[in-house]
């Protein structure tokens, strides 16, 4: 409590000394003004040096098109009040302030803390950081001010936009390959209304005179391997890239929700391989959030199905269908089914899900 009256005490001392020693009013004003100048500068310097600012996103992960909250916490640990504190948050291109903007002004008393929430819209995918946050503190008379800057103080991962519905070309009702039959990955059961004709076991049905359908054995995992090929092509705009990435993320999301073990290979930057497994969705979305096209082509690497588990269904997203035509026959002998998608609107139902 005594420290809060310290500025007034110093001013009073200056007043007494100047009155006793000088006794002249103009010089008295000069001394008082000089003392106030020093006090205000010290006031602002102390508050700026000790002011604590932190930021955090809620939630820490989001999708393109969704909204998040940026919580800015400002703490004044000193015994001096901060009557005018201005906060300026510099936003990257991937984030946009919704209504009130990203700048605000507040007042803090001694030993006080306040939290301001800024609503932001996610415009582009990626691992995004707040590049710069500026804090400006002024004295009660708005004569002097001090400033501090904080760099990269908060981070959020923005996943690609995921469509609510998915026209998935590799459907659960597709027939199984001969390799799966030989590997005993399927079993036979009596035909049930609604079974796809592709799952009918024609030989067993003809031999017994009853209809039989092929079904996965209990506990057998359904595997989907997604290949995202963004290599060797000079894309005219970000629209084509974002459509392919969004389609791959949509298929991975809906396949995981249906119980599929999903894997991913990216022929882009960075080049990664995630084998099909349950619980892979978050790792896949994090990789799709930062993937970028690679103009330099590596034909041997991008067209090789290394790491693909036999019996998996493979879904290839590529803007250049001709690169994969010669390899499809070989791939179909190794895996259960192969689909090549060069038009993402097939997956997204003809809708534009790119973030422009």
N, C-alpha and C positions, 0 to 999 in steps of 0.2 A: 504494500500500500504506500510505503514511503517513497519507493522508486517511481511511482506514477506521478508524484508531485515534484520530482527532481527538476524538470525543465522550469517550472514556475519559481522554484527556489533559486535557481541560477540567475534567472531574469531579475528577481528581487535584489540579489547581491550586486548585480551590475548597476542597478538603479541606485542603491545606497552609495556605492563607491563613487559613481560619477557625480552624484549630488554633493558629496562631502569634499571631494578633491577638486572639482572643477567649478561647480555652481553656475554653469552656463547652460542654458537650455538647448541651443543648437548642437553643441558638442555632446550633450547628454543624449540627444536623439541619435547621433552618430554612433556612440558607444552601445546604446541599446540595440540599434539596428545591426551593428557588427556582431553583438552577442546572439541575437536571434538568428542571424545567418549561420553562425557556427552550430547553434543548437539544432536548427532544422536540417542542416546537412548531416550532422551526426545522427539525428533521428532517422532520416531516410536510409542512411548507410547501414545502420544497425538492423533495421527492419528488413531491408533487402537481403542482407547477408544471412540472416537467420530464418527467413521465410521458407517454408517447406511446401513443395508442390509435387503431387503425384497424379498419375492417370491410369485408368484401367477400363478395358472394354467389357461389356456385359451383353451377350456371352462372348467368350474368347474365340469362337468359331461361328461362322455364318455362311450364308449362300448369297450369290448375286441376286439383287432385287429385294433382299430382306433389310430390315432396319435393326440397328444396334444402338446401345447407349454408351457414350464415353463419359465416365465419371471422373471429374477433375476435383481433387481434394487439395484445399489450400489451408495451411496451418500456420498460425502466428505464435511461436513459442516464447516471445519476449514479453516484457512488462509494458512496452510501448504500444499504443493503438496504431492501427493502419487504416486511416479513414478512407483512403482511396486506393484500391488495388485493381488494376486492369489486367485481364488475362486474354491473350491472343493465341489461338490454336491454329497453326498452319496445317491444313488438310492435304493429303496426297490426292492425285486424280482418281484413285479408286474409291474414295469416300466423298460424300456430299452432305452438307448440313441441310436438314429438312426445312425448318421454318425460322427459328430464332437466330440462326447463324452460329458461328463458332467463337465469337468474342463476347465477353461479358465483364461487368464492373461490379465490385462488391466492397464491403467495408468490414474490417475485422477488429474486434477489441483485443485487449491483452489476453494472452493464453486462450485463444479461441480457434476453432476449426470449422470450416464450412465445406459442403460438397455441392457442386453444380453438375447437373447431367445434361449432356448435349446429345440430341437424337440425330443419328447419321444414317444415310442410305448407302448400301453397298452397291457400287456401280461396276466394278471390275474385279475379277478373281486375282488371287495372289497372296503372298505373305506381306502384309502392309504394316508399316510403322508410322507413327506421328513424327514427321521430320523435325519440327521445331515448335516449341512453346515458349512464348515471351510473357514475362510478368513485369509490369510497371507499377511502381509504388510512388505516390506523391504525398507531400506533407499536407496538413489541414488547410493551409492557405494557397495551395497549388502553385507554390513558388519554385520548388525544387522536386526533382524526381530521380529515381534510380531504377535500373532495369537489370534483369537476369534472364538468361536463356537456357533452356533445357533441350537436349537433342535425343531423339529416338527413345522416348520414355514409355511408349505403350505399343503393343503389337497385337494384330488380329490376323487370323487366317480366313480368307474369303474363298469358299469353295465355288465351283462352277454352278450355274443355275440348273436345278433339277426339275424336270417336268413332272407334274402331278400324275399324268398318265403316260404310259409307255407302249408304243407299238413295237414290241420286242420281236425281231425276226426269228430268234431261236426260242421257240415256244416250248413250254413244258410238255405239250402234247405231241411233239415230234417223235418219229420212230427212232429206234436204237440201231446202231451200226452192227454189222456182222462181227466185228472185233469184240464188241461188248458181249455178244452171245457166246463167242468162243471163250471169252474170259470169265464166263459165268457171272457177269454183273447183273443179269436180269433173271427173273423167274416168270413162270406162266401162271395165270389165274383165269378163271372163267370170265367170259366177256360180260361187261356191265354197260348198261345204257349210258351213252355219253362218251365212251371210249373212242379215241381217234382211230380211223381205219388204218392209219400208218402203224398202229401198235398191234394190229391183229397178227397172230402167228399162223400163217396160212398152212404150213406143213402140218403142224399139230392139229389144226382145225380139220384139215382134210383127212388125217389119219384116224381121228377119233369120232368124227361126225359132229362135234360140238365146237362152238366158237371159243377160242382162247385169245387172251390179250397178253402182251408183254408188259411187265412191270418191274421196276427196280426192286432189288431185294431190300428187306427191311434193314435200315441202318446204312444203306449204300449212299454215299455222298454224290450229289449232282454237282459237276464241276463246269465252270464257265471261265474261259480265258479270253480276255479282251486285249487286242493289240491296237494301239493308237499310233498311226504312222503319219508323222508330220515332217518327214525328211525329204530333202532334195527338191522341194517345190518352192517357187517364189510366190507366196500368197499375195494376191492383189489388195486385200484388206483384212482387218482383224475379224470381220464377219464370218468368213469361212472357217477360220481357226476356232473361234468361240463356239460355232455350231457343232463342229466335230467333238470338241472337248465336252460340251454340254450333253451331247448325245451319249458319249461314253460314260459320263457320270450318271446319267439317268438310267442306263441299262444296269450299271453296277449297283445302284441304289435299289432298284426294284428287284433285281435278281437276289440280292442279299436278303431283302424282306421276304422272299419266297423260299429261303432256305438253301440257296445255291452257295457253293464255295467258289468265290470269285477271285481271279488273278488278273494281273495287268502287266503288259510290257509296253514301254514307250520307246518308239524310234524317234526321239526328239531330244531336247535339252531340258532336264537331265535324262539320260538313258537308264532306265531301271527295269528290274524284273521282280515281280511279286508272284509267287506261285499260288495257285488256287487254295484257299483255306477259309474256314469260317472266321468271322471277326476281322476280315481284311478291309472292310468298307472305309473305316476312318483313314487308314494308311493310303488307300487308293485315292480318296478325295483330297488328301493333303498333297499327293503327288500331282494330281490333275490341276490343283490350284496354282502350281508354279511351273507347269510344263510350257515350253516355248518351242516353236519350229526351229529346225536346223537346216540351213540352206545347203550345207555340204552333204553329199549323198554317200552312204556306205551300203551298197547293194547287198553284199554278203551278210552283213549283220542284221539289217532291217528286215530281210526276207527269210531269216532263219527262225524256225520255231523251236529255239533252244529252251529247254525247261518246261515245255508243254507236256502235261501228263496224258498218257494214253487213255482214251475214253472221255476226254474233255470235249466240250463244244467250244469252238473258237469263233470269235466275232472280231472282224478286222475293220477298223475305221481308217479310211484313207481317201485323200482327194484324187489320187491317181490310180484308177482301177486297172490300167494296162500293166502296171508293175507287178501285179499279183496274179495275172491270168495264167501264166506258165507254171506257177507253183501250186495252183489249187488242186490239181489231180493228185500230186504227191501228198499234200496235206490231208486230203480226204481218206487216204489209205492209212494215215497215222492216228487220226482223231475221229471222234464220233460224228461231228458235223462241222462244216466251215461255212461261214457267211461273210461276204464282203459288202461293206456299206460305204458308198461314196456320196450318198445324198442323206445328210442327217435328218432332213424333214421326214423321212420314213419313220424314224424313231420318235421324233417329237410331234408327230401328228400334223405336219405341215405348218407348224407355228414357228415363229421367230423367237428363239430363246437366247440369241447372242446378246452380249452386253456391249453396246456400241458407245 
